Amino acid sequence: MNNGNELIIKTENLIKHFGHIVAVDGLQLEVRKGEIFGLVGPDGAGKTTTIRMLAGIMDPTSGNATIAGFNLRKESERIKEHIGYMAQQFALYGDLTVLENLNFFADVFGVRGQVRRERIERLLNFARLTEFTNRRAGQLSGGMKKKLGLACALIHAPDILYLDEPTTGVDPVSRREFWDILAGLHVDGTTILVSTPYMDEAERCGRVGLMYNGRLIEHGTPQEIKALIPGELMEFKPESTRLFGVGLLRQANQILSRQAGVLEVQTYGDLMHVFVDNIEQRRSQLEAALAAQQISITNFRQTVPRMEEAFISLIGKMEKA
């Protein structure tokens, strides 16, 4: 549920140095109340550092931010009352049961009495953990630990939820279940800022910000991000009787990259994704160029870019700049 254009997170030239390393460089980020905003980018892009600063647990080197109406530098303790934070390795207590963990975090946030009982019951149902209240957290599956971590982060009903790569290391079914829970929170009006390495998860966000070398280089809806990649996309599998595997893909890439009208070439497993200015005009030309080197193509289809293609293309352009 999006509540118009009301901003709940706004950063102003936020910078974080670790010695000579610039982890976050002049971040200008705006997150609207009630939206799911995804931060994507390679390792070392600054996503985790950004979330830690916005959670008030790491001081910025310079710059400022307003979170839920509070000044990050002057009112960080007030901000913590309004946020839930789930780190990559959430601090569950393995020797405590599911219920004991929830009660512990309720104590930390001062949630007591009837409100606590009702909230715990709701969160257990919400996270589908009702049948596991007496199981020790250390004995839960990876996906169940993530859901318990989320429930603990929500025990004080925060306005904003920060999630740092929350589904890393869990199976695809658990990832989908986790995102179904996030969708429910979104409908209830919770603002969610999530970092993720998974492009299919980025597709589920209302807006996405692409971070690279500490900077926010692009942001917009998934559709807007994908629209930044020019040309039409063709996908096919190259085949040869004399080349195989990486050698085949490398030579096909070299041949295609030299052809007129080819804007970009990407490889996915044994498939090639080729962006061209016009597929109808270029297909026979590319087939002929490959055939001259005894390479044929199979499984041809015209398709549309996903977030993954857009991500790779934009990062590639940044690295060449």
Residue pairs with C-beta under 8 A, 6 or more apart in sequence:
1 34
1 186
1 187
1 188
1 189
2 32
2 33
2 34
2 35
2 206
3 32
3 33
3 34
3 189
4 32
4 33
5 32
6 32
6 33
7 30
7 31
7 32
7 33
7 66
8 31
8 32
8 33
8 34
8 67
8 68
8 159
8 160
8 191
9 29
9 30
9 31
9 37
9 54
9 65
9 66
9 67
9 68
9 160
9 191
9 193
10 29
10 30
10 31
10 65
10 66
11 27
11 28
11 29
11 30
11 54
11 63
11 64
11 65
12 28
12 63
12 64
12 65
13 26
13 27
13 28
13 62
13 63
13 64
14 24
14 26
14 27
14 28
14 29
14 50
14 53
14 60
14 62
14 63
14 64
14 65
15 22
15 24
15 25
15 26
15 27
15 60
15 61
15 62
15 63
16 22
16 23
16 24
16 46
16 49
16 53
16 58
16 60
16 61
16 214
17 23
17 61
22 213
22 214
23 46
23 49
23 214
24 46
24 49
24 50
24 53
24 60
24 214
25 46
25 213
25 214
25 215
26 63
26 215
27 46
27 50
27 63
27 214
27 215
27 216
28 216
29 50
29 209
29 216
29 219
31 37
31 191
31 193
32 191
32 207
33 189
33 191
34 186
34 189
34 190
34 191
35 186
35 191
35 192
35 206
35 207
36 182
36 186
36 192
36 194
36 204
36 205
36 206
36 207
37 191
37 192
37 193
37 194
37 205
37 206
37 207
37 208
37 209
38 194
38 195
38 196
38 201
38 202
38 204
38 205
38 207
38 208
38 209
39 47
39 50
39 51
39 193
39 194
39 195
39 196
39 208
39 209
39 211
40 47
40 195
40 196
40 197
40 199
40 202
40 208
40 209
40 210
40 211
40 307
40 311
41 47
41 210
41 211
41 212
41 315
42 212
42 315
44 213
45 211
45 212
45 213
45 214
46 211
46 213
46 214
46 215
47 164
47 165
47 195
47 211
48 88
48 164
48 165
48 195
49 58
49 214
50 195
50 211
51 85
51 162
51 164
51 193
51 195
52 58
53 59
53 60
53 65
53 72
54 65
54 67
54 72
54 162
54 193
55 79
55 80
55 83
55 85
55 162
56 67
56 72
56 76
56 77
56 79
56 80
56 83
57 85
59 73
60 72
60 73
64 71
64 72
64 73
65 71
65 72
66 72
67 79
67 82
67 83
67 160
68 79
68 82
68 83
68 159
68 160
70 76
70 78
70 79
70 82
72 79
81 156
82 158
82 159
82 160
83 158
83 159
83 160
83 161
83 162
84 153
84 154
84 156
84 158
84 160
84 161
84 162
85 153
85 161
85 162
85 164
86 149
86 150
86 153
86 161
86 162
86 163
86 164
86 166
87 164
88 164
88 165
88 166
88 168
90 145
90 146
90 149
90 152
90 153
92 101
92 137
92 145
92 148
92 149
92 152
93 100
93 101
93 104
93 137
94 136
94 137
94 138
95 136
95 137
95 138
96 104
96 136
96 137
97 133
97 134
97 135
97 136
97 137
98 124
98 129
98 132
98 133
98 134
98 135
98 137
98 140
98 148
99 120
99 124
99 133
99 134
101 137
101 148
101 152
102 120
102 123
102 124
102 148
102 151
102 152
102 155
103 116
103 120
105 152
105 153
105 155
105 156
106 112
106 116
106 119
106 120
106 155
106 156
109 155
109 156
110 156
111 119
111 155
111 156
119 155
119 157
120 155
123 151
123 154
123 155
124 130
124 133
124 151
126 151
126 181
126 184
127 147
127 148
127 150
127 151
127 181
128 147
128 177
129 144
129 147
129 148
129 151
132 140
132 144
137 145
137 148
140 148
141 174
142 169
142 170
142 171
142 174
143 170
143 171
143 173
143 174
143 175
143 177
143 178
144 174
146 166
146 167
146 170
146 174
146 178
147 174
147 177
147 178
147 181
149 166
150 163
150 166
150 178
150 181
153 161
154 161
154 185
158 190
159 190
159 191
160 190
160 191
160 192
160 193
161 185
161 190
161 191
161 192
161 193
162 193
162 194
163 182
163 192
163 193
163 194
163 195
164 194
164 195
165 195
165 196
165 197
166 178
166 194
166 196
167 174
167 175
167 178
167 179
167 196
167 198
167 201
168 197
170 178
175 198
175 201
179 201
179 204
182 192
182 194
182 204
183 204
185 192
186 192
194 201
194 205
196 202
199 306
199 307
199 308
199 311
200 307
202 208
202 222
202 307
202 311
203 222
203 306
203 307
205 222
206 221
207 219
207 220
207 221
208 219
208 220
208 221
208 222
208 225
208 307
209 216
209 218
209 219
210 216
210 217
210 218
210 219
210 225
210 311
210 314
210 315
211 217
212 314
212 315
212 318
213 318
217 314
217 318
218 225
218 228
218 314
219 225
222 307
225 307
225 310
225 314
226 304
226 305
226 306
226 307
226 309
226 310
228 310
228 314
229 264
229 275
229 305
229 309
229 310
229 313
229 314
230 263
230 275
230 277
231 263
231 264
231 275
231 276
231 277
232 275
232 276
232 277
232 278
232 279
232 302
233 273
233 274
233 275
233 302
233 303
233 304
233 305
233 309
234 273
234 274
234 276
234 279
234 283
234 300
234 301
234 302
234 303
235 271
235 272
235 273
235 274
235 299
235 300
235 301
235 302
235 303
236 271
236 272
236 274
236 297
236 298
236 299
236 300
236 301
237 270
237 271
237 272
237 297
237 298
237 299
238 248
238 249
238 252
238 270
238 272
238 290
238 295
238 296
238 297
239 248
239 295
239 296
239 297
239 298
240 248
240 294
240 295
240 296
241 294
242 294
243 251
243 295
248 295
249 267
249 270
249 272
251 293
251 295
252 272
252 290
252 295
253 265
253 267
253 272
255 289
255 290
255 293
255 295
256 262
256 265
256 272
256 274
256 286
256 289
256 290
257 265
259 282
259 285
259 286
259 289
260 285
261 276
261 277
261 278
261 281
261 282
261 285
262 274
262 275
262 276
262 282
262 286
263 275
263 276
263 277
264 274
264 275
264 313
264 316
265 272
265 273
265 274
265 275
266 272
266 273
266 274
266 309
266 312
266 313
267 273
271 299
273 309
274 286
275 305
275 313
276 282
276 286
279 302
283 300
287 296
287 297
290 296
290 297
305 313
